Amino acid sequence: MDTPTLHRYEQLAELILGMIENGALAPGMRLPSVRTVSEQHGISVSTVLQAFRMLEDRGVLVARPQSGFYVAAARSGALALPSTSRASTKASTVSISGAVAALIEHASNPALVPLGCAVPDADLLQSTRLDSALARAARQHGSRYNVYCPPRGEPRLRREIAKRAMRFGHALSPDDVLVTGGCTEALTLALGAVAGPGDTVAIESPTYMGLLHTLEVLGLKAFELPTDPQHGIDVDALARLLEREPVAACVLSSSFNNPLGSTMAEAGKRSLLALLARHAVPLIEDDVYGDIYFSRERPKPFIALDGGANTIYCSSFSKSLAPGYRVGWIAAGAYAKPVLERKLAFSLCCAVLPQVAIADFLETGAYEAHLRGIRRMFAENVARMTRAIEASFPAETKVSRPAGGFFLWLELPKHFDSRALFDKALEQGICFVPGDVFSASRRFRNCLRLSAAHVWDDRIEDGVRRLGRLAQALLAC
């Protein structure tokens, strides 16, 4: 399938980014005037301005009054990256359910500044259009859809999901796809198909708190792998683990780990797949953030690479389109039969109308334009939030630099207590997520995750800056 055509301003922005990356445009260099660029590329002045403003919002360009646009200099005050997590000595029994439930309650409270919520702002998504499609389907064909759909899900939706897999270079048929109630159900089905109570599963550290909750409920132990904030897990550490003890599965983010935002390079992914193949260990990958990338190309998931045959692929539309519809999917490959058996036992099938509405939306081709918009918005949000953190948090703070998704991971000095900060923040109407819930062994108490998933406005910026001042005050105590 062809890659969707970018808008003219996005093409120009990509060209400028490429020139900066290859050194043709150096930090501090002045760009040609808006009118000159307009004439050179045969595009309107407003289109050039749109591209320049987008790059300015991302911190790539700076505007100087009466002078023009310049390539931003490397920020001397930029904070360091978080530390690579240390290796575990043994697998941990997970006990996190109470903390996760309490945090979800706070994150869904609209009275709090939403720096903790992992759900994108409805104003950024296609809620109105999807709701209209759902209402139309219910009105016109209500009796047809007020039934159980096939256990694998609505055929039209599975066909559209299979077509989308071609965009990252993997061939799926609709029969390879099983629709789930979000990615959480997909991960639960996958883990249940390959592991049993007491088994050990290798995971990133830090990792998604919802995964830890699932491991706890299934009675699985977690071995936390050292994870670099940019490049992902340490494959050598996984190799040492596999040599000394049995591991039922490895569960990793395809790209843009929650909360770090880390992404393994393709070479690293291939090495990991080869290692798992030698030990006959299945890989379960979570690709919910794969479509929210800030660079020119989508990172390939593990399943699309050589050696990905023993991979179970899980994803959903919850982070990019419709969190409330709870529509995810799983491509289980060799494990399709036990996954389907568990789906039948747990929930039989998913609700039909949300599937129909999303299928209608995908069939129009509007999803790609929507993705371009939210990628731009999230990239700008992450850049703005990073600048607010640099301006207000303690100088010792370390912060991640994700190339996709919408989270930032902050690390403060070892003695800092993010739980104490959390209590103070709630008193001031601010919600974030303390770091210890991203670890099976409750590490990272000196860390926290901030979400940039909402429309950036004065309330969000003020919340980040007030949180930074609270952190400064606590660190000084």
N, C-alpha and C positions, 0 to 999 in steps of 0.2 A: 504494500500500500504506500502511496506517495506521502511524503512528509507535507503537512499542511503549509500553505504559503503564509509567510509572515506579513503583517502590515508594513507599509513603506517606512514608517518611523521606527519600527522594530528592526527592519533590515539595516537602516542607517545606524541604529544603536549597536547592533551586532558588529557592523563594520568598524565602528570606533573602538569597541572593546577589543576586537582582534588587533587593531593597530597599536593599542596600548600594550597588549600582551606580547606582541613581537618586537616592541621597542620603537616602532615608527613614531609613536606619540609618547614622549617621556613626561614624567611628573613635572608639573609647573609650566608645560608648554601650552601656548595659546592656540586654540583651534581657529580655523578660518571663520570668518563672520557668518552669521546665519544666512545672509543674502548670498554670499559666495558659495556656500554649501548648497543652497537652493538651486543656484544656476548650474553648478557642476553636476548635480545629480538629477536635474530636471524634475524637482519636486517642489512643493509649495513651502513658503516660509513657515507656515504654521506646522507643517509636518516636521521640518527641521527642529523647530522649537520644541515640539512634543518629544522628539528623541533626546534633545539636550536636557530637557527638564527631567525626563525619566532617569537619565544617567546622573543628573545632579541629585535627585532624591536618593539614589543608591550610594551617593558619596564618591562616584567615579569622576565627576566634573564639579567644578566650582564656578559660580558666576561672579564677576566683578563689575560693579556699576560703571557704566561708560567705557568699559574695556572689552567685555566679551566673556567667553567661556574658556576655562583652563582645565588641563588634566590635574586632578587633585594630587597634591604631594602626599607621600607616605606620612601618615599621622605619627608624629613623634610621641604623642601621648597614648598610642594604641596599647591596649592591655595585652598581656601575654596569653597564650593558649592554656587551657586547663592541663593538668598533669595526666599522663597515661596511667590508668588504674593498675594497681599491683596484682600479681597473680594470687589466686586462692591456693590454699594448701589442701583443702578438702571440699567436698560438696556440702552445701548448706540445706537444711530443712527450711522451707519457706513459711513465714508467719507474718502476713501483711494485710490480711483481708479487712480488719477493723480500720486500719489507717487509710486504706484506699477508699472505703465507703464514706468515711468522714470527709476526705478531700473532695470527692465527687460532689457531695452536698454543698460544700463551700464554693466549688468552681461553678456550680449551676445557679448561684445566687446573683441575680442581676443588680443587687445593691452594691456589690463589691467591684472594684476596678479589676477587670478580667485578665490578669496576668498569669493565671494558673490553668485556664481552660484549654483543653486539647481539641476543642470543637471550633471550627472557623465561624466567624461572624456571619449570621444569615444575610446581612447586607452585601457580603462579598460573593455569595453563592447564587444559584439560580432557583431559589425557593418559589418565587411567584410563578415562573414558567412551569416548573414541575408540578406545583399544586394545581395549576390549571389543567395540565395533562391528566393528572389523577382524577380531578373532578369530572372532566369530560368523559374519561373512560367509565367512571362509575355511573354517570348520567345516561350515557348511550348504550353501555353494555354491562350494566350492573349485575344482571343475573348470570351472564357468561363468566364474570370474574369472581363471583361469590361462591367459589368452589375451591377444592384443593387442586393446586397445579401439579404437574409431574414432579416427583421427588427431586430431580436435578434442577428444577426451576423452569421459568417460562422460556420456551424455545427461542423466541425473538431476542430476549435479553442475552441468553447464552451465545447466540450467534454474534451479537454485537461485541460481547466481551472477547470472543475468539478472534474477531476481526481486529480488535485493538491490539492483541498480542503481536500481530504482524509488525506493529510500529516499533517494537523493540527486538524484532528479529526472531520471534519464536512462533512456530506453527502449532496452533491449537484447533481442534474441531469443537463444535458446540457440545458434542458428547463428552469431551474432556473436562467440561466446566460444570461445577455444581454450585448453585446459588446458596448463600448462607445469610444468616442474620448478622451482618457485619463481619469484620475481619476477626473479631474475638471468637465468634463461633467457628470460623474456619480454622483458627489456631487450635482451638479445643478439640475439634474433630481430628485434626492432623496428629496432635499429641496422643490422643486416645488410640489412634490406629497403630502407633509405632512404639509406645511405651506403656508400662504398667506401674502401679503404686510401688514406691521404693526405688525405681530406676533413676539414674542420673542423666540430666540434660545439660549440655554445654550452652552457655548464653553469653551475650555481651555484658560488659559491666562499665558504666551503668546501663540499664535496659528499661524498657517500657514497664511501668508498674502493673498494667493490666495483664501482661504475660506472667509476671510473678504471682499475681492472684490466681491465674489459671493453673499454674504449676502447683500452688498450695492446694487448691480444690481437688486436683487429680492425684495428690499424694506423691508428687515427683520432687526429687532433689535437684538443686541447681549448682552447677560448677561455673563460677564467674571467671571469664577469660580476661586477661589484660587487654584494654581497648584504648587505642590512640584516638584523640579527639578529632583527627582529620582522616586517618587511614583505616580505622576499624580495628578488628581483633588481631592479636598476635598469633599467626598461624603456627609458629614454632611452639608456643605454649600449648596450643591445642594438640600438636603432634606428641608432646611429652605426656599430656593427659591420656591420650589414646593408647600409648605404649604401656601405661601402668594400670589402667582400670577400665572396666566396661562403661560405655556411654551409649544410651539408647538413641539419642538424636542430638543434633545441633540446631539451635533456633537463632536465626540472625535476621536483622533488617537487610533488605536488598540494597537500600540506599537511604541516607539521611536518618540514621538511628535516632530514635526518641529516647533520651533527650539530647545527646551530643551533636547530632547532625553529621556524624562521620560517615564516610563512604569508602569502601574498599576499591582500589583500582582493579581493572579487569585482570591484570596479571596475578594479583593477590587472590581474586575470586577463583581463578583457574587453579592456582596452587592449593587452595582450600578444598576445592571439589576433588582434585586428584588424591589428596590426603584422605578425605572421607571415603572415597571409592576403595582405597586400599584396605580400609578397616570396615567396610560395608556398613557405614553409619549414615542414615538418611539425614538430609538437610531440610528443615522447614524454614521457608523464607517469608518474611512479612514485607510486602511492597506497597503499603498504603500511601507512602510519600513519594513514590517513584515519579509520578507525573508532575510534582511540584519542584522542578529543578530550575536553577537560576542561570546555568551555562547554556551553551548552544545546543547541546545534545543530551538526551535522556540517558542516564546510566543504565546499562543492561543488567537485568536481574540474573541471578545464578542460573535459573532454568533455561535461559537463552544461550548459555555458553556450553562449549564442549565439556562433557563430564557432568552435565546437569540432569542426567536421566534419573538419578535417585533423589530428586528434589521435589518437595511438595510446595506448591506456590499458593500463597494466600494474599488477598488484597480486598479492597472495598472502595465504594464511592463516598465514604463517610468524611474523608478529609478534603475532598476536592469538589463535591457536588451536593450531597444530601445526607448530612449526619442523622437527621431524624427518620429517614426512610429505612435505615438499618439494612442496606443491601450490600453484601460482600460476596466473595466467591473463592473457590478453591479448585486448583487443578492438581489432583493427587497422583496422577501417573500410575505407577505400579501399586499404589495403595488405594486406588479408587474404590475397590469393593468394600474393604473395611470402613472407609470413610462414609460411603453411602449407607452402609448398615447402621452406623452410628447416627447419621442424620435422620434416618427413618425412626430410630428408637427415641431420639431426643426431641425432635420437633416435626417430624414427618415431611414438612415442606415449609416454604416461606410464604408470607402474604402476597397475593397476586397483584393487587393494584399498584403498590410501589414499584414492582418489577416492570409492569406495563408502562408506567409513567416514565421511568428511566429509559426503557427501550425506545419509546417514542422520541425522547430527547436525543439519544445517541443517533438514531436513524436520520435526524435532520442534519447532522454534521455540526451542530452548534457547540458541541462539547469542546472541540479544539479551540475555537475562539474564546470560549469561557476559560479554558486552561491558560491561554496566553495572558488573559487579564489578571487572573489570580496569581500567576507566577510573578508578574510585574509588581503587583500589590504586595505580596509577601516579601519579595526581595527588598522593596523599599521600606517596608515595616521593620525588617530585620536590621537594615542599615540605620534607620532612625533610632531604633531601640539600642543598638550598639553605641551610637554616639551619646545617647542619654545616660547609658551605664558608665561610659568613660568620663562623663562630666560630673557624675554624682556619687558613684560608689567609691569605696576606699581604693587608694592607688595600688594596693596589693592584690586587688581582684584580678582573676583570670577569666576570660570569656571565650566561648567557642566561636568559630567562624564557619557556619554551615553554608553549603552550596545549594541548599534546597530545604524544603519543609518550612516550619515557622517557629522553631524553638531556639532559645539561647540557654546555654549551660554555664553557670557562674561558679567559680571556685574561689573561696576566701581562705585566709590562713587557717591552719589545722585546728586551732582552739575556738574558731567561730562556731556558733550554734544556730543553724538555720531554723530550728524549731522555735527558739526564743524569738528570732526575727519574725517568724510566722505569726506567733501570738501577738506581737506588737503591731504587725501589719494589719491583722484582722481588726484590731481596735481602731485603726485609722481607715478602715473600709477598703483594704487592698488584699487581693488574693494572689498567691503564687504557690508553687509546689516545693516543699523542702526536699533536699537531696536524698534522705535516707530511704524513701519509698521506691527508689530506683535500684535497690540492691537487696538480694536475698539475705545477705548477712548484715544488712542495715548499715552499710558504709555510707560515706558521703554526707555526713551530718553537717559538714562545713560548706556544702554546695547547695545550689537551688536551680530550679528551672523556671524560666520566664517564657510566656507564650506571646507571640506577635501576630496572633490570628484574627485580631479585630481591626476595624477601620481605625487608622491612626488619627488621634485628635488630641485636644488639650488635656482631656481627662486621662488618657492613657499616658501621655508624656509626663504629666504631673505625678501620676501614680508611680512611674519608674523613678523619677527624681526623689520623691518622698521616701520611697523604699531604700534608695541609695543613702539618703541621710540617716535613716533608721539604722542601716547596716554600719555606717560610720560611727554612730553613737554607741552601738553595742560593742563594736571592736575596741572602742576607747575605754570601755568599762574594765 
